[in-house]
Amino acid sequence: SNCRLQIYFAETVTHLPEVKEGKCFFPFRYRDGIFYDCVQFKAKHKWCSLNETYEGYWKYCSEEDFAKCVFPFWYRRLIYWACTEDGDSFGKAWCSLTRNYNKDRVWKYCD
């Protein structure tokens, strides 16, 4: 059936060679998820898709490829213009990867 063919295709496309000069596309869809940063599925190093929906075109992430903080961002009832420790149980500074953390809930720790 067509469904079986699609699953097989999705399992094999990761074997295409890396497109080193490509540009990461965020957020990208891979399998059943939406990703706002580089991922490490089925690989030794973090990688990203070069298309909105992963179609086999990818590259390993270098320092400048990782997702950047988005400012200002909305968290709970406040607007933040910089990284914050608010809401983090370890007291580490973090930021949102989209303008609206309350809706999207994607974030990363700040350096």
N, CA and C of each residue as an Amber inpcrd file, in Angstrom:
protein
   333
   0.8400000  -1.1940000   0.0000000   0.0000000   0.0000000   0.0000000
   0.8790000   1.2500000   0.0000000   0.2880000   2.3680000  -0.3030000
   0.9950000   3.6380000  -0.3490000   1.5880000   3.9950000   1.0140000
   0.8750000   3.6950000   2.0800000   1.3290000   4.0170000   3.4330000
   2.6540000   3.3080000   3.7330000   2.7520000   2.0390000   3.3880000
   3.9700000   1.2770000   3.6560000   5.1490000   1.8910000   2.8900000
   4.9100000   2.3160000   1.6760000   5.9530000   2.9310000   0.8630000
   6.4660000   4.2110000   1.5240000   5.5690000   5.0250000   2.0470000
   5.9730000   6.2730000   2.6910000   6.8190000   6.0020000   3.9300000
   6.4410000   5.0220000   4.7230000   7.2090000   4.6960000   5.9240000
   8.6110000   4.2360000   5.5200000   8.6830000   3.3860000   4.5190000
   9.9810000   2.9140000   4.0390000  10.8390000   4.0850000   3.5640000
  10.2440000   4.9950000   2.8220000  10.9660000   6.1670000   2.3210000
  11.4860000   7.0090000   3.4780000  10.6430000   7.2390000   4.4790000
  11.0400000   8.0590000   5.6250000  12.2030000   7.4210000   6.3820000
  12.2700000   6.0970000   6.3880000  13.3520000   5.4150000   7.0990000
  14.6690000   5.4640000   6.3410000  14.6220000   5.6370000   5.0220000
  15.8560000   5.5200000   4.2420000  16.4440000   6.8550000   3.8090000
  15.6960000   7.9330000   3.8560000  16.2110000   9.2000000   3.3180000
  17.3910000   9.7470000   4.0990000  17.5570000   9.3700000   5.3650000
  18.6810000   9.9040000   6.1340000  20.0220000   9.4740000   5.5680000
  20.0350000   8.5410000   4.6250000  21.2950000   8.0900000   4.0550000
  21.7890000   8.9950000   2.9290000  21.0270000  10.0210000   2.5720000
  21.5230000  10.9800000   1.5840000  22.7270000  11.6970000   2.1900000
  23.7130000  12.0960000   1.3810000  24.8910000  12.7710000   1.9430000
  24.5520000  14.1480000   2.5010000  25.3610000  14.5780000   3.4460000
  25.1800000  15.8910000   4.0690000  25.3350000  16.9990000   3.0300000
  24.4920000  18.0430000   3.1490000  24.6130000  19.2330000   2.2950000
  25.3280000  20.2830000   3.1400000  26.6650000  20.2810000   3.0950000
  27.4630000  21.1070000   4.0110000  27.1810000  22.6030000   3.8940000
  26.9060000  23.0810000   2.6740000  26.6860000  24.5250000   2.4990000
  25.2220000  24.9130000   2.7050000  24.3880000  23.9690000   3.1130000
  22.9660000  24.2540000   3.3200000  22.7010000  25.1120000   4.5450000
  21.4780000  25.6000000   4.6520000  21.0630000  26.4350000   5.7830000
  19.9310000  25.7280000   6.5220000  20.0700000  25.6210000   7.8520000
  19.0320000  24.9770000   8.6670000  17.7050000  25.7100000   8.5210000
  16.6240000  24.9620000   8.5170000  15.2760000  25.5310000   8.4570000
  14.5900000  25.2340000   9.7900000  14.2140000  26.2730000  10.5310000
  13.4970000  26.1100000  11.8070000  12.1890000  26.8740000  11.7750000
  11.1370000  26.3310000  12.3660000  11.0630000  24.9450000  12.8360000
  10.9110000  23.9930000  11.6530000  11.3430000  22.7380000  11.8330000
  11.1560000  21.7370000  10.7770000  10.3920000  20.5350000  11.3210000
   9.6810000  19.8780000  10.4210000   8.9200000  18.6770000  10.7860000
   9.7560000  17.4470000  10.4700000   9.8440000  16.5410000  11.4490000
  10.5470000  15.2760000  11.2530000   9.7360000  14.2110000  11.9650000
   9.3260000  13.1950000  11.2160000   8.4280000  12.1720000  11.7420000
   7.1850000  12.8490000  12.2950000   6.8710000  12.6370000  13.5780000
   5.6440000  13.2150000  14.1380000   5.8970000  14.4910000  14.9230000
   7.1030000  15.0490000  14.8530000   7.4200000  16.2050000  15.6820000
   7.7350000  17.4510000  14.8880000   7.7220000  18.5750000  15.6010000
   8.1440000  19.8620000  15.0540000   9.3250000  20.3040000  15.9110000
  10.4500000  20.6170000  15.2680000  11.6760000  20.9020000  16.0030000
  12.1690000  22.3150000  15.7260000  12.5290000  23.0060000  16.8060000
  12.9650000  24.3990000  16.7500000  14.4770000  24.5290000  16.8950000
  15.1690000  23.3910000  16.9960000  16.6180000  23.4150000  17.1480000
  17.1900000  22.1290000  16.5530000  18.4930000  22.0490000  16.4860000
  19.1660000  20.8630000  15.9600000  18.8160000  19.6430000  16.8130000
  18.7740000  18.4710000  16.1960000  18.3770000  17.2330000  16.8780000
  19.4820000  16.1890000  16.7010000  19.3740000  15.0960000  17.4810000
  20.4100000  14.0730000  17.4040000  19.8330000  12.6860000  17.1350000
  18.7020000  12.6000000  16.4270000  18.1130000  11.3020000  16.1130000
  18.9880000  10.5410000  15.1210000  19.2350000   9.2630000  15.3940000
  19.9440000   8.3590000  14.4670000  21.2430000   8.9620000  13.9450000
  21.9870000   9.6650000  14.7960000  23.2340000  10.2970000  14.3590000
  24.1650000  10.4770000  15.5540000  25.4550000  10.6030000  15.2710000
  26.4350000  10.8370000  16.3380000  26.4440000  12.3000000  16.7630000
  26.1170000  13.1860000  15.8330000  26.1580000  14.6220000  16.1090000
  24.8040000  15.2430000  15.7910000  24.5620000  16.4230000  16.3530000
  23.2880000  17.1010000  16.1000000  23.2230000  17.5720000  14.6520000
  22.0230000  17.5060000  14.0810000  21.8080000  17.8720000  12.6830000
  20.4900000  18.6210000  12.5520000  20.2670000  19.1900000  11.3680000
  19.0220000  19.9100000  11.0950000  18.5650000  19.5970000   9.6780000
  17.2940000  19.8730000   9.4330000  16.7190000  19.7300000   8.0960000
  16.9290000  21.0270000   7.3180000  17.0650000  20.9110000   6.0100000
  17.1980000  22.0970000   5.1620000  15.8560000  22.5010000   4.5570000
  14.8020000  21.7320000   4.8790000  13.4480000  22.0240000   4.3900000
  12.4900000  22.0870000   5.5680000  11.3490000  22.7300000   5.3550000
  10.3270000  22.8240000   6.4070000   9.8560000  21.4370000   6.8380000
   9.6350000  20.5500000   5.8840000   9.3270000  19.1560000   6.1860000
  10.5240000  18.3450000   5.7220000  11.1350000  17.5890000   6.6330000
  12.3560000  16.8480000   6.3090000  12.1470000  15.9340000   5.1100000
  12.9660000  16.1230000   4.0820000  12.8570000  15.3380000   2.8490000
  14.1720000  14.6590000   2.5130000  15.0660000  14.5370000   3.4970000
  16.3380000  13.8830000   3.2520000  17.4970000  14.8480000   3.0840000
  17.2110000  16.1490000   2.9860000  18.2690000  17.1470000   2.8550000
  18.5990000  17.6630000   4.2460000  19.8560000  17.4990000   4.6670000
  20.2320000  17.7860000   6.0450000  21.6940000  18.2210000   6.0880000
  22.1080000  18.7030000   7.2570000  23.5190000  18.9990000   7.5180000
  23.7840000  18.8870000   9.0060000  25.0350000  18.6150000   9.3690000
  25.4240000  18.6420000  10.7760000  25.4410000  20.0930000  11.2280000
  25.0240000  20.3290000  12.4510000  24.9590000  21.6970000  12.9680000
  26.3270000  22.1620000  13.4520000  26.7020000  23.3480000  13.0400000
  27.8840000  24.0110000  13.5840000  27.3710000  25.0450000  14.5860000
  28.2650000  25.7200000  15.2590000  27.8780000  26.6440000  16.3360000
  26.8290000  27.6570000  15.8760000  26.9880000  28.2050000  14.6650000
  26.0490000  29.2440000  14.2060000  24.7010000  28.6870000  13.7430000
  24.5870000  27.3660000  13.6260000  23.3180000  26.7760000  13.1830000
  22.3080000  26.5900000  14.3090000  22.7810000  26.4900000  15.5500000
  21.8590000  26.2230000  16.6520000  20.8600000  27.3660000  16.8010000
  19.6750000  27.0230000  17.2690000  18.5930000  28.0060000  17.3900000
  19.0150000  29.1740000  18.2770000  18.5550000  30.3420000  17.9210000
  18.8680000  31.5650000  18.6690000  17.6780000  31.9470000  19.5550000
  17.9820000  32.6070000  20.6630000  16.9280000  33.1540000  21.5200000
  16.1310000  34.1830000  20.7220000  14.8430000  34.2740000  21.0070000
  13.9930000  35.2750000  20.3640000  13.5790000  36.2920000  21.4270000
  13.9090000  37.5560000  21.2030000  13.5360000  38.6330000  22.1290000
  12.7490000  39.6870000  21.3710000  11.7660000  40.3010000  21.9860000
  11.2360000  39.9280000  23.3020000  10.3860000  38.6630000  23.1870000
  10.1940000  37.9710000  24.3190000   9.2790000  36.8310000  24.3400000
   8.3380000  36.9520000  25.5290000   7.1850000  36.3350000  25.3800000
   6.1340000  36.3910000  26.3910000   6.1590000  35.1000000  27.1910000
   6.3090000  35.2250000  28.5300000   6.3020000  34.0640000  29.4250000
   5.3900000  34.3910000  30.5950000   4.4310000  33.5180000  30.8390000
   3.3720000  33.7620000  31.8180000   2.7280000  35.1050000  31.4920000
   2.8460000  36.0920000  32.3840000   2.1950000  37.3880000  32.1150000
   3.1840000  38.5090000  31.8400000   4.4370000  38.1580000  31.6080000
   5.4620000  39.1850000  31.4140000   6.1180000  39.0650000  30.0380000
   6.6680000  40.1890000  29.5890000   7.4570000  40.2330000  28.3560000
   8.9260000  40.3110000  28.7790000   9.7590000  39.4380000  28.2200000
  11.1840000  39.4000000  28.5630000  12.0220000  39.8640000  27.3820000
  13.0050000  40.7170000  27.6850000  13.9030000  41.2650000  26.6660000
  15.2950000  40.6660000  26.7870000  15.4590000  39.7160000  27.7070000
  16.7530000  39.0550000  27.9250000  16.4820000  37.6960000  28.5540000
  17.5140000  36.8820000  28.6880000  17.3700000  35.5780000  29.3410000
  16.8830000  35.7790000  30.7740000  16.1880000  34.7810000  31.2950000
  15.6340000  34.8780000  32.6400000  15.8240000  33.5660000  33.3870000
  15.8530000  33.6460000  34.7170000  15.8870000  32.4380000  35.5470000
  14.4840000  32.1100000  36.0500000  13.5080000  32.9740000  35.7750000
  12.1340000  32.7660000  36.2480000  11.5990000  31.4210000  35.7770000
  11.0550000  30.6460000  36.6980000  10.4130000  29.3930000  36.3430000
  11.3600000  28.2190000  36.1660000  12.6730000  28.4390000  36.2520000
  13.6080000  27.3180000  36.0960000  13.9680000  26.7550000  37.4580000
  13.7370000  25.4550000  37.6490000  13.9610000  24.8550000  38.9650000
  15.4380000  24.7990000  39.3600000  16.3500000  24.9390000  38.3900000
  17.7790000  24.9070000  38.7180000  18.3620000  26.3130000  38.8370000
  17.5370000  27.3390000  38.6140000  18.0220000  28.7140000  38.6930000
  18.9640000  29.0780000  37.5550000  18.8180000  28.3880000  36.4110000
  19.6560000  28.6910000  35.2450000  18.8940000  29.6070000  34.2930000
  19.6360000  30.5050000  33.6580000  19.0150000  31.4420000  32.7170000
  18.6270000  30.7100000  31.4340000  17.4410000  31.0400000  30.9290000
  16.9190000  30.4110000  29.7150000  16.2180000  31.4630000  28.8700000
  15.8670000  31.0850000  27.6430000  15.1220000  31.9790000  26.7610000
  14.1750000  31.1530000  25.9040000  13.2160000  31.8320000  25.3130000
  12.2650000  31.1870000  24.4120000  12.8320000  31.1850000  22.9890000
  12.4570000  30.1680000  22.2190000  12.8770000  30.1060000  20.8120000
  11.8080000  30.6670000  19.8810000  10.6750000  31.1140000  20.4790000
   9.6300000  31.8070000  19.7150000   9.1850000  33.0200000  20.5280000
   8.4020000  33.8870000  19.9230000   7.9300000  35.0860000  20.6320000
   6.9600000  34.7710000  21.7660000   6.2630000  33.6340000  21.6850000
   5.2370000  33.3130000  22.6810000   5.5260000  31.9650000  23.3340000
   6.2560000  31.9960000  24.4580000   6.5630000  30.7490000  25.1630000
   5.2870000  30.0780000  25.6630000   4.3220000  30.8740000  26.0990000
   3.0800000  30.3100000  26.6570000   2.3730000  29.3920000  25.6640000
   2.4530000  29.7190000  24.3860000   1.7870000  28.9260000  23.3520000
   2.6880000  27.8060000  22.8330000   3.9340000  28.1240000  22.5110000
   4.8060000  27.1700000  21.8200000   5.6340000  26.2800000  22.7510000
   6.0090000  26.8070000  23.9240000   6.7630000  26.0520000  24.9400000
   8.0580000  25.4440000  24.4190000   8.7840000  26.1890000  23.6170000
  10.1050000  25.7490000  23.1630000  11.1460000  26.7390000  23.6740000
  12.2220000  26.2210000  24.2380000  13.1970000  27.0690000  24.9160000
  14.5620000  26.3980000  24.8980000  15.5690000  27.1570000  25.3530000
  16.9100000  26.5980000  25.5520000  17.5910000  27.3750000  26.6680000
  18.5980000  26.7610000  27.2740000  19.3910000  27.4780000  28.2710000
  20.2870000  28.4820000  27.5670000  20.5030000  29.6160000  28.2140000
  21.3900000  30.6440000  27.6660000  22.8340000  30.2910000  28.0090000
  23.7560000  30.7520000  27.1770000  25.1790000  30.4410000  27.3910000
  25.7390000  31.2000000  28.5760000
